[in-house]
Amino acid sequence: MEGFKDVVATSASICTILQFFTGILVCQKYVRNGTTGDSSPFPFVSGFLSSCIWLRYGFLLQDPSLIVVNTIGASLQLAYVVTFYFYTITKSVVVKQMLAVTAGVVVLLCYTQYDTDMDRTKTHVGFIASLVTILFFAAPLTMLANVLDKKSVDSLPLPLIMATFVCCLQWLIYGYILGDPFIQGNLP
């Protein structure tokens, strides 16, 4: 079973890193158009938040797959937020969202550093990571009203949506192997 766990962990990690790279396609569109148009920074901001929290959870579990994937994820998502910032006319929205996310991450890091009950800390961080992941997966849907109004899917990041679905399945299997309800996406 250990060999299968490693295969699933590696597969899920590679898939997730590839999923994170789909943001490049979205950012290329912003650069090509010279604007973010009606797009929201929320998918990238929530991706940054999610990666940061899962990175902390990975360190708490001492899980190399979670650590590597989310270090890369946080770095890429931050780069995408910066790119979005340069091409949007609503810079204040990006700044406000990133300030809120940064404050939340700092509070979480302080909590995990000073809480003496490691099991409780893992449970709390895992629960928060699961909730934020729901936000990350739902973030592309922020453009759904725009899609319905304009009858065009141009504002939806379709590569990101498809990659997210495939990655979810792989992490679900990995979570079952580990017996970790948070990686499975099951909120206790």
Sequence and secondary structure as in RCSB ss.txt:
>XXXX:A:sequence
MEGFKDVVATSASICTILQFFTGILVCQKYVRNGTTGDSSPFPFVSGFLSSCIWLRYGFLLQDPSLIVVNTIGAS
LQLAYVVTFYFYTITKSVVVKQMLAVTAGVVVLLCYTQYDTDMDRTKTHVGFIASLVTILFFAAPLTMLANVLDK
KSVDSLPLPLIMATFVCCLQWLIYGYILGDPFIQGNLP
>XXXX:A:secstr
 HHHHHHHHHHHHHHHHHHHHHHHHHHHHHHHHTS TT  SHHHHHHHHHHHHHHHHHHHHT HHHHHHHHHHHH
HHHHHHHHHHHH S HHHHHHHHHHHHHHHHHHHHHHHH S HHHHHHHHHHHHHHHHHHHHHGGGGGHHHHHHH
T  TTS HHHHHHHHHHHHHHHHHHHHHT HHHHT   
